């Protein structure tokens, strides 16, 4: 939702943003009510979200696969090895906070706020906003079409 809003604000409505987890424990569920409350409190749209699990086949239909922490990166790398084009799949994986100019390079994981209080959800939102802005800048500086 956050990156989608950044794209819309930048006039890039034709970019599709999707979300999927690396595990199957929440498949079919809506987002955590505390995450929704944090998003709403900060002005984000909040349609129902249905959790799904990322699969090796998903690499083929994505240009970029953004992970929130090193554990997700490792899991996605394992999935990429089973993709139709493993090398291309591996090259699509990026760590979100690596695009955050204010992030500590030694700690690029977005923490999981699930077991904490509401402040953790606000901290995570701020990290995602900052890194998302950096990701948008990085993507907008790339050539979107091959040279003629």
VOBA-1610 file (N, C-alpha, C; in pm, whole numbers, padded with zeros to 5 digits, always signed):
BEGIN
Unk+00082-00119+00000Unk+00000+00000+00000Unk+00086+00126+00000Unk+00194+00122+00075Unk+00280+00240+00085Unk+00348+00269-00049Unk+00408+00167-00109Unk+00476+00191-00236Unk+00377+00225-00346Unk+00260+00164-00344Unk+00156+00198-00441Unk+00118+00344-00431Unk+00107+00395-00308Unk+00074+00537-00288Unk+00186+00627-00339Unk+00311+00588-00315Unk+00424+00666-00366Unk+00423+00670-00518Unk+00393+00557-00580Unk+00385+00552-00726Unk+00273+00641-00779Unk+00156+00633-00717Unk+00044+00717-00761Unk+00078+00865-00746Unk+00141+00901-00635Unk+00180+01041-00613Unk+00280+01089-00718Unk+00360+00995-00770Unk+00459+01029-00872Unk+00400+01020-01013Unk+00271+00988-01024Unk+00206+00978-01154Unk+00236+00848-01227Unk+00276+00746-01155Unk+00310+00617-01216Unk+00203+00514-01184Unk+00082+00541-01230Unk-00033+00455-01201Unk-00028+00322-01274Unk+00059+00309-01374Unk+00060+00186-01452Unk+00153+00078-01395Unk+00220+00108-01284Unk+00307+00010-01219Unk+00222-00074-01125Unk+00236-00205-01135Unk+00159-00295-01050Unk+00244-00337-00931Unk+00189-00318-00813Unk+00256-00357-00690Unk+00175-00469-00628Unk+00243-00573-00586Unk+00179-00691-00529Unk+00250-00726-00399Unk+00186-00806-00318Unk+00242-00846-00190Unk+00220-00994-00168Unk+00323-01060-00118Unk+00312-01202-00085Unk+00413-01233+00024Unk+00380-01329+00106Unk+00470-01370+00213Unk+00557-01487+00170Unk+00659-01514+00250Unk+00745-01628+00221Unk+00694-01755+00288Unk+00606-01740+00385Unk+00548-01856+00452Unk+00399-01866+00423Unk+00340-01978+00464Unk+00198-02001+00433Unk+00105-01981+00552Unk+00156-01937+00666Unk+00076-01935+00787Unk-00036-01833+00788Unk-00038-01734+00700Unk-00147-01636+00698Unk-00222-01632+00565Unk-00197-01729+00478Unk-00260-01730+00346Unk-00412-01718+00360Unk-00469-01624+00285Unk-00613-01602+00287Unk-00659-01500+00390Unk-00574-01466+00485Unk-00611-01372+00591Unk-00598-01228+00545Unk-00672-01140+00611Unk-00654-00996+00592Unk-00530-00955+00672Unk-00483-00833+00651Unk-00366-00786+00724Unk-00397-00773+00873Unk-00294-00771+00953Unk-00305-00752+01097Unk-00382-00623+01125Unk-00474-00629+01219Unk-00557-00510+01248Unk-00474-00391+01294Unk-00360-00417+01359Unk-00274-00306+01404Unk-00203-00242+01285Unk-00167-00322+01186Unk-00106-00266+01065Unk-00208-00179+00992Unk-00330-00230+00981Unk-00437-00153+00916Unk-00461-00021+00991Unk-00469-00027+01122Unk-00493+00094+01201Unk-00381+00196+01181Unk-00259+00149+01173Unk-00146+00239+01151Unk-00153+00302+01013Unk-00185+00222+00913Unk-00197+00277+00777Unk-00309+00381+00770Unk-00423+00349+00826Unk-00537+00442+00824Unk-00500+00571+00897Unk-00436+00559+01013Unk-00398+00677+01091Unk-00300+00766+01016Unk-00229+00708+00920Unk-00132+00786+00842Unk-00179+00817+00701Unk-00309+00800+00676Unk-00369+00846+00552Unk-00361+00752+00433Unk-00332+00626+00455Unk-00323+00532+00344Unk-00457+00465+00319Unk-00483+00437+00191Unk-00602+00360+00155Unk-00591+00224+00220Unk-00704+00164+00245Unk-00700+00038+00319Unk-00799-00065+00268Unk-00789-00102+00139Unk-00878-00210+00094Unk-00839-00340+00163Unk-00931-00434+00162Unk-00900-00564+00223Unk-00780-00623+00151Unk-00694-00682+00228Unk-00574-00746+00175Unk-00586-00895+00202Unk-00564-00975+00100Unk-00568-01119+00120Unk-00427-01175+00105Unk-00372-01224+00215Unk-00235-01274+00214Unk-00222-01396+00123Unk-00109-01403+00056Unk-00076-01518-00027Unk+00071-01549-00010Unk+00112-01664-00060Unk+00250-01707-00048Unk+00321-01697-00183Unk+00441-01644-00180Unk+00523-01631-00301Unk+00572-01769-00342Unk+00574-01795-00473Unk+00619-01924-00525Unk+00728-01902-00630Unk+00803-02005-00665Unk+00904-01990-00770Unk+00845-01939-00902Unk+00725-01979-00935Unk+00662-01935-01060Unk+00636-01784-01062Unk+00624-01722-00945Unk+00596-01579-00937Unk+00709-01493-00992Unk+00831-01545-00992Unk+00943-01466-01045Unk+00922-01428-01191Unk+00860-01517-01268Unk+00844-01493-01412Unk+00758-01371-01442Unk+00665-01338-01354Unk+00573-01227-01381Unk+00607-01101-01301Unk+00724-01098-01240Unk+00766-00980-01163Unk+00897-00926-01218Unk+00908-00795-01219Unk+01033-00731-01260Unk+01127-00715-01142Unk+01070-00706-01023Unk+01147-00683-00901Unk+01077-00755-00787Unk+01155-00816-00700Unk+01100-00885-00583Unk+01169-00823-00461Unk+01091-00754-00380Unk+01144-00676-00269Unk+01123-00752-00138Unk+01233-00777-00068Unk+01230-00847+00061Unk+01244-00745+00174Unk+01185-00778+00289Unk+01193-00687+00403Unk+01306-00719+00500Unk+01357-00841+00496Unk+01470-00872+00584Unk+01557-00982+00523Unk+01671-01003+00586Unk+01769-01099+00533Unk+01712-01241+00529Unk+01627-01277+00623Unk+01564-01408+00622Unk+01476-01426+00499Unk+01402-01321+00465Unk+01320-01326+00343Unk+01408-01338+00220Unk+01520-01267+00218Unk+01611-01275+00103Unk+01659-01419+00086Unk+01703-01481+00196Unk+01751-01619+00188Unk+01641-01712+00136Unk+01520-01696+00188Unk+01410-01781+00144Unk+01378-01758-00005Unk+01378-01633-00046Unk+01352-01602-00187Unk+01464-01656-00277Unk+01587-01652-00229Unk+01696-01708-00307Unk+01679-01858-00325Unk+01631-01926-00221Unk+01603-02069-00233Unk+01492-02093-00335Unk+01387-02011-00330Unk+01278-02024-00427Unk+01328-01995-00569Unk+01416-01897-00582Unk+01468-01860-00713Unk+01543-01976-00777Unk+01607-02058-00697Unk+01681-02171-00753Unk+01587-02272-00818Unk+01458-02267-00784Unk+01359-02357-00845Unk+01279-02289-00955Unk+01307-02163-00982Unk+01234-02090-01087Unk+01279-02139-01225Unk+01198-02109-01326Unk+01232-02149-01463Unk+01366-02089-01508Unk+01392-01967-01468Unk+01516-01897-01502Unk+01584-01856-01371Unk+01656-01947-01304Unk+01710-01919-01171Unk+01798-01795-01162Unk+01885-01773-01260Unk+01974-01657-01254Unk+01896-01527-01265Unk+01798-01523-01356Unk+01714-01404-01370Unk+01632-01381-01243Unk+01581-01488-01185Unk+01503-01477-01062Unk+01589-01421-00949Unk+01709-01472-00934Unk+01801-01423-00829Unk+01827-01274-00845Unk+01845-01230-00969Unk+01877-01090-00996Unk+01762-00995-00963Unk+01642-01046-00948Unk+01525-00963-00919Unk+01508-00933-00770Unk+01579-01004-00685Unk+01561-00992-00540Unk+01641-00874-00487Unk+01574-00784-00415Unk+01640-00671-00350Unk+01588-00659-00207Unk+01670-00599-00122Unk+01632-00574+00016Unk+01582-00429+00025Unk+01459-00411+00070Unk+01395-00279+00068Unk+01480-00170+00130Unk+01529-00192+00250Unk+01600-00083+00319Unk+01736-00053+00260Unk+01781-00133+00164Unk+01906-00097+00095Unk+01886+00030+00013Unk+01761+00071-00007Unk+01729+00194-00080Unk+01705+00312+00014Unk+01717+00290+00144Unk+01693+00395+00243Unk+01824+00467+00273Unk+01837+00594+00234Unk+01963+00665+00256Unk+01995+00685+00404Unk+01894+00674+00491Unk+01917+00694+00634Unk+01938+00564+00711Unk+01929+00452+00643Unk+01942+00323+00710Unk+02087+00293+00743Unk+02106+00226+00854Unk+02238+00177+00894Unk+02272+00057+00806Unk+02378+00065+00725Unk+02411-00046+00635Unk+02432-00180+00707Unk+02461-00175+00836Unk+02480-00298+00913Unk+02347-00356+00962Unk+02238-00281+00945Unk+02107-00328+00994Unk+01999-00284+00896Unk+01982-00360+00789Unk+01887-00324+00685Unk+01755-00400+00695Unk+01737-00478+00799Unk+01612-00551+00816Unk+01500-00460+00865Unk+01382-00476+00807Unk+01263-00414+00862Unk+01217-00508+00973Unk+01208-00460+01098Unk+01171-00551+01207Unk+01024-00594+01196Unk+00996-00711+01247Unk+00858-00760+01249Unk+00792-00708+01377Unk+00691-00622+01362Unk+00629-00562+01481Unk+00522-00649+01546Unk+00501-00769+01495Unk+00387-00853+01534Unk+00376-00872+01685Unk+00486-00897+01754Unk+00479-00928+01897Unk+00497-00806+01986Unk+00506-00688+01927Unk+00522-00567+02007Unk+00396-00483+02010Unk+00412-00360+02053Unk+00300-00269+02063Unk+00283-00185+01938Unk+00190-00089+01943Unk+00159-00007+01826Unk+00276+00078+01777Unk+00368+00115+01866Unk+00482+00196+01823Unk+00568+00122+01721Unk+00575-00009+01733Unk+00652-00088+01638Unk+00596-00078+01497Unk+00464-00071+01486Unk+00401-00059+01354Unk+00429+00078+01293Unk+00434+00180+01377Unk+00466+00315+01328Unk+00611+00319+01283Unk+00702+00259+01360Unk+00843+00255+01322Unk+00861+00184+01188Unk+00794+00072+01171Unk+00804-00004+01046Unk+00749+00079+00930Unk+00636+00146+00950Unk+00579+00230+00845Unk+00679+00338+00805Unk+00742+00403+00900Unk+00839+00508+00870Unk+00957+00452+00790Unk+01004+00333+00828Unk+01115+00271+00755Unk+01073+00239+00611Unk+00953+00186+00596Unk+00904+00150+00462Unk+00883+00275+00377Unk+00832+00381+00437Unk+00815+00507+00362Unk+00949+00560+00313Unk+01048+00563+00400Unk+01179+00616+00363Unk+01245+00529+00256Unk+01243+00398+00277Unk+01304+00307+00180Unk+01225+00307+00049Unk+01093+00316+00059Unk+01010+00320-00062Unk+01040+00442-00146Unk+01062+00555-00081Unk+01098+00677-00155Unk+01232+00658-00226Unk+01327+00594-00158Unk+01456+00566-00221Unk+01444+00468-00336Unk+01359+00367-00320Unk+01336+00271-00428Unk+01273+00340-00548Unk+01175+00426-00523Unk+01112+00500-00632Unk+01214+00585-00706Unk+01299+00653-00634Unk+01404+00734-00696Unk+01495+00647-00782Unk+01534+00533-00727Unk+01621+00442-00801Unk+01554+00391-00929Unk+01430+00353-00919Unk+01358+00302-01035Unk+01335+00412-01139Unk+01307+00532-01094Unk+01278+00640-01189Unk+01403+00685-01263Unk+01521+00654-01211Unk+01646+00691-01277Unk+01690+00588-01380Unk+01622+00474-01383Unk+01656+00369-01480Unk+01581+00394-01610Unk+01639+00350-01719Unk+01572+00358-01847Unk+01464+00252-01850Unk+01341+00292-01879Unk+01230+00199-01879Unk+01216+00127-02012Unk+01279+00176-02117Unk+01275+00112-02248Unk+01417+00091-02298Unk+01439-00015-02373Unk+01574-00032-02430Unk+01604+00079-02528Unk+01732+00118-02540Unk+01766+00223-02636Unk+01737+00178-02779Unk+01699+00273-02865Unk+01670+00242-03006Unk+01798+00230-03086
//
